[in-house]
């Protein structure tokens, strides 16, 4: 332990602690902007400077570590004046259009100005050239608002391992973006949106879809269907002053009904459907391999569009490892415009499907040509959790006073297995609950059905399950140990893919989610998303799962009815037509590669 004095208060903290963290641990708050605990620490903004006795220059407290006997002043006259000058210099190259900015009142620069009591705007002069990049259906870049904190650079390069965003040019001409000033849609960006989560201002935002949705809601010729992903119910409340991890499923449904949606379905329904299709696909591949046939293993999940785009760019020769299943919300969109349209006797062109997703990459997913049937998109618009919250507020809905609503059928009933799609390891656990029971006729032998080795927020998790006493038709699986792996975040995905490339992957089945922690940490979720908030959202999702009477996808009676009345069988002709897809080889500049 190191003893020091901060603002005449004697404290002790472990060695290597930064001054900023030492102060925070002792309830002394130092204003800061670019720093993100556990993610980004380069001291670029200098807002967190402090005065250290015996040192000539002010020190960036996020970088400087404590020393024995150190005396620190966080609020001296020199420090206060310096912070204000630094802030005003940043403001001098900022558009200051707060009232029009979507980050208004949720902007870290705005909050910092209030915290350090900025009353003047003394510096006016030339502004750096701003670029508005609207090339991507997922992410909008406005470099005129960028404060060069470089958080997005760290997340893109070090957390996700993509490298689509980097500082370009130098000095006053510095801009953060892709190389050669290319638009985001022309590089290998996965559209995961993690950059939009950490951006402190409005320089990186999800591409807004709210106006398109309002237009559809006001169009009396359209039947507007909405569906909500499992992660939304554990995060939306944060936008309305609820504690992170508060489940607001019923209030969310009531809010959607008040917004004017005609049908409110649950993406969880098609998460259950995904397990039936994907589980049977996995079983089919394993059967083919073990009976002398040809199939590609390991099979890898396909729910995350950010992951799909990453693998298309980085491992285009390995696309056969991917499950052919569409993601759950695309399946529901396809069913809404076929199965449900037939029930209503409607033309699919008169149905407008909106998906509420935790993910910015879903906005890109819906415009992929593979996600159209008969020339009609499966899903017409995607709103992030943040966008839905803005619409609710715009409509004047008092969220906290809403009654508990319920989803509509026939696409609204789900099991607990579908809920856990929101967390890393959840898709794999849901699949194992079903596949193991199909093979053996028994529940998977884990307490509360949780495959504990793959539960949690670690980057890579693995599990092994021994097949004993299978049903007669699966006797060839007797004694087989099924090996599975789970990762979240694209850096972990690269590690597992590299194993496959060199022929050293020991796994049969791999789950990949594009965002660290899974969909609970998606690029469209409320800010901030940090380890503590991730854990609370994860716990809420498992609580939702455990509260369900039905917790295995194959037990969903409406899924059984869907197969009986419409799809006929898993992996059948109708299923392949509506629920399955293919993938595209891409180069580093998003160019399509020859097959």
N, C-alpha and C positions, 0 to 999 in steps of 0.2 A: 504493500500500500504506500501511496505517496501523499504526504501532507502539504497543503498549500492554503493560501488565503484568497478568496474571491469577494470583492466588495466588503472587506473587513470581516468576512465570515470564514472561520477556520473549518476546513473540510478534509476528508481523506477519501481517496479513490484509488482503484487499481492502476498499476503502471501501464503506460501506453494509452491511457484514456486521453482523448482530446479535451481541450479546455471547454469546448462547446458541450460535450457530453457530461463532463464533470459538473458544469454549471447546471445543466438540465437535471441531473440526478439529485441536485440539492435545491431544486425549485428556484433557480435563478435563470431567467429566460433571456437568451441573447438573440436578437433579431438575426435571421438568416434567410437566404433565398435559394441558392443553387444546391445546397447540401440536401441529400436524402439518405437517411441512415441505412446502412447496409447495402446501398445501391451506388451512390454517387458522392464523391468527395474529392474536389480538385481546387476549391477555394477561388473560383473564377470571379465571383461577384464582389467579394471582399466586404459585403454588408456586415458580416459577423466579426469584424475586427474588434480587438480589445487592446487595452494598454497593459503591458507587462513591465513591472518595475525593473529598471536596469537595462532595458532594450530600447534602442533608439526609435525603431519603427513599430508601428502598430502591427499586431499579429492576427492572421486569419484564424479564429478560434476553432474552425472545423478541421484545420490542418495541424496546428501546433499542439503538441502533447504536453501533459503536465510534468513538472519537475519538483523535486523536493525543495520546500521553502519558497516556492514561487508566489509572488503577489500579483494579483490580476485585478484590473478595474474594467468593468464592462459598460460603465455609464458615465465616464469622466467627460469633462467639457470637450476635450480633444476628440474623444471617440464619437460623441454626439454630433459634433460639427462634421466630422469625416463621413459618417454614415449618411447624413443629409446631402452632402455634396455628391457622394457616390450615387445615391438614389436619384437626385436631380439630373445627373449626367445620363443615367439610364433613361430617364423620362424624356430627356431632350431628343432622343432618337426613337421615340415611341409615338404612335398616332393619337393616343389619348382619346379614343372614340369609345369610351367605356359604356355609354348608354346603348350603343348598337352592338356591343360585343356579347357573345353568348356566355363568356366567362364573367360578365358583370356580377358583382357581389360574391363571386366564387373564384376570384382571381387572387393569386398569392402576391402579385405585385401591388394590387389595390390594398390588400390587407396590410402589407408591409408599410405602405405609405401612411396608413392610419396609425399603425403601431409606433412608428418613429416620428409621427406628427409633422408631416410635410405640409407647410403652409404657403410655400413659394414655388415658382417654376422659373428659375432665373436664367437658365441657359437655353438660348434659341440659336439655331444655326442650320447648316446643311444636314439633311437626313440621309441615311444610307438607303440604297435603292431596294425597295421591297418587291417581292415576287408573290403572286397569288397562284398557287398550283391547285387546280380543280380537276386534274386529269384522272384522279382515282375515284372510283365510286365509293370508296371506304373512308379516305382520309383527305382533309383539306389543309393545305399549308399556306400560312400567311406570314411571310418572313418579316413584314413590316412590324409585327408585334413581337418578334423573337428578341429575347434579351441575352442570347448567347450563353445561357447557363450550362449548356451541353448535357443536360440530364438525358435528353432523347438519344444523344450519341452513345452514352454509356449503356442505356437499356438496349439499344439496337445492336451494339457491337459486343458488349460483354455479357449481358443477361440472355439475349436471344441469339447472339452469334450470327446475325444477318449482315450487318455492315452497310445497309442502304443509306444511312444518314451519317454524314461527317462534315466537319468544317471545311468549307471551300474558300479559297483566296485568303488574304491576310489583312490584318489591321481593320481600318474603317470599312473595307469592302467585304469583310468576312460574312459568309452566309452559311447556315446549316441546311444541308440537303444532299441529294445524290450527286455523284461525280459528274463533271462536265455540264452542270446546271440542267441535267435531265429531269423531266417530271417523274413523279413517283410511279406512274403507270408504265414507265419505260425501263424500269430496273427490276431487280429481284426482290422487291419489297413483298413481304408475306401479308401485309395489311392487318397484322395482328392487333395494331392499335395500342401497344404498350407505350409508345411514345406519347400518345394523347393522354394517357393516364398520368404521366409524370411531368408533362409540360405545365409550368406554373402559370402561363398566360394563355392567350388565344391563338398562339402561333401554330399549334397542331390540334385539330379538332376532327371529330367524326363528320363526314359529309352529311349535311342536314337533309333529312327526309320528311320532316314534320309537315311541310307545306303540301307535299304530294298526298300525304295521308289525310290532312284536313280537306283537301280538294275532293278526295274519294268519299269522305264522310258526308260532304255536302251534296254529292251527286246522287239524286234520287233513283237514277237508273242502275246504280250499282248495289250489289249485296256485299257489304264489307265485313270480312271475316278476320278476326285477330286470334293469334296464338301466342302463348308465353312460354319461354324456356324455363327449365327448372331453377336456374341460378337467379332469376329475376326476383322470385319470392323471398329470397334471403338477403337481398341488397336494396331493393327499391325503397324500403322504409328509411334508409339513411338519408335520402333526399328530402324527407319530411320529418327530420329531427328524431327518428327512432335510433336506438342503439344498434350498432353493427350486429348482424346475425339475427335480427328480429324477423320472424316469419310474418309476412303481410299478405298471404295468398288470397284470403277472402276479400280484404279491402282492395287489393289490386283488381280483382274481378269486378267489384262494384264500380271502381273508377272507370274501367274500360266500358262498362255498360252505360255509365253516365256520359262518356265521350261520344256515344252513339253507334258503337259497333253492333252489327246485327247478330253475329254469332261469336261466342267467346270459347275457343277451344284451347286445349292444353297440349303443348308440344310433348309433354310426358307421354301422351297416348302413343305417339309414333316413336318415342324412345323405347317403349315396350315392343312396338312393332319392329324396330331396328334390331332388338335382341333376338327376336324370332328369326328374322332374315339372316342377320350376321352370324348368329349361333349356328344355324343350319349350314351356312356357307363354310364356317370353320370346320364343322363336323364333316362336311363333304370333302374338303381338302385333305383333312387328316386321314379319312377313310381311303381316298385315292392313293395317298402316299403309302399307307401301311398294307394295302392290298395289291401293290405292284404297279399302280397307275402313276400318272404324272400330275402334280399340282405344286404350286408355289407356297413354300413356308419359309419363315414365319409369315402368317397373315397379320396385317396391321390395320387398325381401325381407321375409319374415314369420316368421322363426325366433325372434325375440326377443319374448316376451310383454310385457315392460316397455315396449318400443317400441310394440307394438300398442296397449296401453292408453293410452299417451301420445298417439298420433295419433288415437285415438278421441275423446279429450277435446279436444285442441288443434286438430285439423284434420278434424272429422267429415265435411266435405263432400269430402274427398280420399281416401276409403277405396278407391276404385276403382284407385288406383295400387298398392295392395298386391297381392302375389302371393296367390292363393287357397290356397296350400299350407299345411297344418298344419306345426307345428314337428316336427323329426325324432322327438322322444320321443313325441309324440302319434300320429304315424304308426305307430311300433312298437307302441304300446299297442293301436291299432285293429287291426293285423295279428295281434297276439298273441291277440286275442279273436275273430278271424274265421279267417284263414288257418291259424294254428297250432292254434287250438281244433278246427278241422275235422280237421286231421291227427291230433290226439289223440283225436278223437271225444268231446270234452268240451262241456258247457254253458258258454258264456262267463261266466255268472254265478258259476261256480265257480273262475274264474281271477282272481287279485288281482295287478295290475301295479304295481310300485314303480319309480320313476325316481330315480336318484342324479344330482342336478343341481348346477351351480355357482350356481344362480339361485334367489332367493326368489320372483320373479314366476311361476315355474313352478307354485308351490303354488296361486296364483290361477288360472292357466291351466286346470288340470285340473277346476275346478268350473264353468267357463263352460258354459252349456247347448249351445253349438256343438260342444263336445268330447265329446258323447255319441252313440252309435249304438244305435238300437233301445232307448233308455232306459237303456243301460249306459255308464258312463264309460269312455273309452279308457284312462285311467290312474287308479289308485285312491289313490296316495299319492306324494308327492315328498319325498325327503330331500336336504338340502344336504350338501355335502362335510363340513361341521362335524358335522352330525347323524350321518352314517355313521361318522365317527371316534369319536364318543361311543358308538355301538352296539358297535363293535369292541372298545373298551376295556371296556365293560360286560360283554361276553361273555368277557373274560379272554383274548383272542387276542393272542399276541405277534407283532405285525405284522412286525417286522424278521426274524424267523426263518422266515417262511412261504416255501414253495416257489412257483415260478412257475406259475400256473394259466393256463387258456385258455378263451375264450368258447365257448358252445354254439351249435350251428347248429340250425335254418336261418336264424337272425337274428343271427349273430355275426361274419360275415366282412365286412371293410371294406377300402377302399383308403386311400391316403395323403390323397386329396382330402377324405375325411371327417374325418380328424384335424384338419385346419386350420380346421374350423368353430369351433374353440375360440378363435381369435384374430381380431381385427379385420382385415378384408380376406380372410379365409379362405373364406367362403362365395362371395364374388365370384370369387376365383381358381379355386376348385373348379368353379364354373359355367362360367367361361371355358375351362378345360381341356377340358370336354366339348362345349360349344356350338361352339367354334372348330373342333374336330375333326369334329363332325357336318357343319358347313358346308363345310369344305375337304378333309376326309379326311387332314389333316396335324396333327401336334402343334402346339400354340401356340408361336410362335417366341420363347420366353424361356428363358434358361439355367436348367436344372434344373426347368423348368416353373413357376418362380416369376415372377409378374407383379410385378416389383420396385417399380414406382411405388406399388403399394397394399400393400406389405409394410412393417410398422413400426407405431409407436404414436402417430403424429400424429393429431390429431382429425379432419381431413378430408384424404382422399387421392383423387387422380384418375388415370385412365389412358385412353389412346386406342389402339384396335386397328384397323388397316386390313384390310379383307377383300379379298384378292387371289386370283384363280384359284379361285373356289368350285366345288363340284360343279354339275353341269348343273341340278339341280332348284333350286339357290339362285343362279342367274346374276343374278337381280334384285338381289342384294346386292353385286355386283362394284363395287369402289371405295368402298363405304360405310365410313366411319370410325365404329366403335362407341365411344361415350363413356360411361365408367362413373365412379361416385363411391362412396366408402366413408367411413362415419363411425361412430364409437363414442362413446357418451355422448349424452344427449338434447339437450344444448345444440347440438351439431353437427347433430343431426337437425332441430332447429327452423330452423337456418340454411338447410339444403337444402330444407326444406318451404316456407320463405318464398320461395325462388327459384321454386318450382313455382307458388305462389299468384299471384305477380305476372307469371307467364309468361316467366320468364327462365332456366329450368333448361335447360342444354345437353345433359343426360344422357339416355341410353336406359335405363340400368339402375343402380339405387342399392342398396347394402347398408347397412343400419342395424343396429347392435347397441346395446342399451340401456345397457350399462356401459362406462366408459372402458377401452379396450384389448380389449374383447370379453369372452367368457365366462371367460377366464383371470382376470378381475378381478370376477367375478360377486358378487352380494350374499351368497352362501352359501359363499364360499371362505374358506380359513384366513386369520386375521389375523396380522400386518398385510399389506395389499396396497399397496405403494408402487412407484414407477417401476422401482427396481432388481429387485424381485421379479417385477413384470410382465414385464420383459425376459427374466429367466431362465425363466419359464414359457413365454413365446413361443418362445424358442430350443428348449426341450424339445419343443414341439409340432411345430415344423418338422423337428426331428431324427427324431421318430416318423414323420412323413410320408415323409421321404427314405429311411428304412430299409425301407419297404414295397416288395414286388415289384410290386404293382399300385398305381398312383398317380392313376388317372382313374376317376371313378365309373362310367362306362359299361363299364369292363372287369371289374366285379365279377360273377363267374359266378353267384352266388346271386341277384343282382338280375335277371339274365337269366332264370334259372329261375323266379323269382317271377312275372315277366311272362308267361312261357310257360305256366305251370301255373295261374295264378290271376288276375292283373290284366289279362292279355291285351295291353294297350298303354298307353303314357303318355297321360294325360288322357282315358282311356276311362271308361266308365260305372262300373266297379268302383273305379277310382282316384278318381273324383270322390266317390263314396259314402263311401270310407274315408279318403282322404288329403287332401281339400280341405275348405275351410270358408268362412265369411263373417264379417263384422265388424259392430260395433254402434256407432251414433252415441251419444255421451255428452256430457252437460253438465259444467260445472265441479264440480257436487256429485254426480257419478256417476249423475245421473238419465238415463234413457233418452230420447233425442230421437226425435220422430216422423220417419219416413222421408219 
